Amino acid sequence: MSPTPTQAHDEMSDTLLELAKEFQAQIEIKDRKYRLKTYKDTFVGSEAVDYLVSSGKAATRTEAVSLGQVLQVNFHLFEHVTRDHDFADDGLFFRFLTDNERGGLSRDESGNSLRWQNFLGTPDGLTNQIGLQPSFPKNDILPDKDQHVVNQVWPLDEYNRTLLNNVHPPGWRDPAVASDKDLYYDMVVIGGGTAGLITAAGSAGVGAKVALIEAHMLGGDCLNVGCVPSKTIIHSANLAHQVQNQTHLAEAGIAVEGHVTVDFEKVMERVRKIRSTISHHDSAERYSKELGVEIYIGWAMFTSERTVEVNGKTLHFKKAAIATGGYPVLLPMPGLQEIYKKAQDSGAVTNESRPQVMTNETVFNLTKRPENMVVIGAGVIGLELAQALQRLGVGVTVLGRSGRVLPKEDEDMGLVVKNQMIQDGVDFRLTVQDYKKIELTGKVLENGYPEMKLTLQEKGNYEPTVLYCDAVLIAAGRAPNVSGMNLEAAKVQFDNKMGVHVNDNLQTSNKRIYGVGDVCSDFKFTHAADFMARAVIRNALFFGKEKMSELLISYATFTSPEIASVGLYEDDLKAKNIAFRVFEKHFKDNDRAIADDATDGWVRFRVDAKTDKILGASIVGVGAGNMISEVTLAMQSSTGLGSLANVIHPYPTTAEVLRQSGDLYNKTKLTMTAKKILRGVVKLQR
Ligand SMILES: Cc1cc2nc3c(=O)[nH]c(=O)nc-3n(C[C@H](O)[C@H](O)[C@H](O)COP(=O)(O)OP(=O)(O)OC[C@H]3O[C@@H](n4cnc5c(N)ncnc54)[C@H](O)[C@@H]3O)c2cc1C
């Protein structure tokens, strides 16, 4: 019988491991000098090739190089001393990596790396929610409120186990310390979300010795409880909407026979699957082995202006970055804290037996579909999830205080989204004055979720409103993670609302320490965290002077239709006393939008009153999130609205509205005299 692919793979790995051991034992390792610098314990590429060929491991020098590269890239056996080169048949120096030099997986007695499967077993493990927090050092001496990280992952199916194996491996070993010198870093990064990961990888990539400390799950909000799971659920929701929208389908000449159903459990399983697939990118192993970052899984706490403590070790830094992100805040509503505590109860046998009071940190743990969900908050997170869940068959009511949705965006544009959501079936109550009470009714619904009763006071109503539901999603605002880190010891100024205080170069009040990402910025987006991190690397390591104020950050709300904006809004311009003009082009006049039956929405340019300089723009409509980047590029490259008229767009595309807006601008440039002359020329040509 021929071996299965797995057996064959295992045999191949064993042979290579054997080869790796021999290779390491036979190669000459010693200190070597290059341009006055001594590189400790190194071997030379061409000498290694000599060995591989003379020992018969490789038939030719070319084959030896390929083999060496496999040992370097796939087995992370060694690396170039400055991590700049692949293994080659030349005089470059390489050094072997020790097993947990930059942190590593724990191993059992047989040398196999530990996985969450080893601890959780089956099938019991599947029913227990896991709270990883209690195993963290220091947790017992800090009050709960002082530590906030996502700490619940459920269910523990194969996907969530893979996720955890990647982003919070069980028993991850701190980087090996041979002497105190090993604990001195060029850069210590606290928090392993987008901001921290990019800061750490970028710094290590330019040769710095970097420690990255993550208290819970590498990838932070974006991977685990933010962008990735929310966009995945939105994908299913939009598919469901398309096939369920019979009028729309009938108009397009399509009839769906039979009943379309949504398998909610499957939808949520796909969310977990996609998240686990992507989690490899942010994994502890990839960051330590491939990207050269020393990983600590633990809670970071400053002990002085130049030291951080983690897992009982004191790390010394030349520079540090605080990238601890933020967390969703609960509302002051009588009864909420008590029910929320029950919802978090890690002793509960199944997820279903808990009251479903959730934030973005737990909503993706849902497996059963709630019947009625109240979403508190009409901002980006609230609306995206409210629409998605409604489209997946949950009856959703959105609550807010301000009378409108998406308060950051222009009100009329937000209304386009709201109207679509009303058509989808979402109920809005946007003038709540007082959240009076939330309580359990004692009834348990068919899905296993306890029923809750929410009492609130709406503006203009004499009687309070009573809502019954089996799920509450709180998306009413976020607060920065600034407590429990002893920022005082580091002399870093902060407050609980704005987070860590930074100057325009992202430096805190301690000039060695930088702030990056959600913890110190109004722009709470992954791409903003990414570009802030790049600025921090340049400023901290290369005496750069990158300014936060010079980052042009666009953003999108991924409802349908989408809203996307960049630059200044009308209110900003008025506040700054800048005279401006507005140019708008509607999708109802766009051929592609008409063909696609997606005519809701428009683009709005805010342009300097005297020139065609674009000061800001917003788009509401299908594909707005993609389209806004063209405007961003124009603004960044100082391309005026008039010049956009000359950009040839493929026909028919919705992005033509951008070019057409340029035409609108150019028309206003034609003075009466110019118009007369042009008409004269045209007449002459007839
Ligand atoms: C539901 C939702 C959907 C979103 N969708 C989008 C989107 O579509 N597009 C977009 O651009 N943005 C989106 N965002 C925003 C995006 O997720 C954040 O802007 C981004 O994650 C910020 O990254 P960060 O690194 O600053 O913080 P985080 O991702 O919050 O990471 C901070 C990390 O620090 C760790 N930490 C905290 N304190 C300590 C400590 N003392 N020691 C060690 N570690 C610590 C935490 O465990 C966490 O992992 C969404 C957010 C949510 C909630």
The ligand as a Gaussian input file, in Angstrom:
#p B3LYP/6-31G(d) Opt

LIG

0 1
 C      -16.627000      44.971000      15.435000
 C      -15.490000      45.779000      14.889000
 C      -15.327000      45.887000      13.527000
 C      -14.267000      46.625000      13.005000
 N      -14.146000      46.725000      11.658000
 C      -13.136000      47.438000      11.132000
 C      -12.968000      47.537000       9.725000
 O      -13.741000      46.966000       8.949000
 N      -11.924000      48.257000       9.243000
 C      -11.056000      48.898000      10.075000
 O      -10.128000      49.548000       9.580000
 N      -11.184000      48.831000      11.420000
 C      -12.197000      48.117000      11.967000
 N      -12.315000      48.012000      13.327000
 C      -11.339000      48.716000      14.177000
 C      -10.020000      47.914000      14.326000
 O      -10.313000      46.621000      14.790000
 C       -9.099000      48.631000      15.298000
 O       -8.909000      49.949000      14.867000
 C       -7.739000      47.949000      15.384000
 O       -7.881000      46.639000      15.828000
 C       -6.830000      48.732000      16.345000
 O       -5.627000      48.038000      16.500000
 P       -4.717000      48.288000      17.793000
 O       -3.510000      47.459000      17.566000
 O       -4.567000      49.724000      18.031000
 O       -5.555000      47.716000      19.031000
 P       -6.121000      46.267000      19.347000
 O       -6.461000      45.530000      18.119000
 O       -7.220000      46.489000      20.331000
 O       -4.930000      45.496000      20.056000
 C       -4.491000      45.830000      21.339000
 C       -3.878000      44.589000      21.973000
 O       -3.207000      44.965000      23.188000
 C       -3.377000      43.916000      24.125000
 N       -3.142000      44.485000      25.470000
 C       -3.872000      45.414000      26.121000
 N       -3.281000      45.729000      27.281000
 C       -2.150000      44.983000      27.373000
 C       -1.092000      44.870000      28.326000
 N       -1.038000      45.643000      29.422000
 N       -0.112000      43.988000      28.095000
 C       -0.091000      43.241000      26.965000
 N       -1.051000      43.329000      26.019000
 C       -2.064000      44.191000      26.212000
 C       -4.788000      43.418000      23.893000
 O       -4.968000      42.091000      24.344000
 C       -4.896000      43.532000      22.357000
 O       -4.584000      42.315000      21.728000
 C      -13.355000      47.270000      13.877000
 C      -13.511000      47.154000      15.267000
 C      -14.548000      46.415000      15.776000
 C      -14.690000      46.295000      17.263000

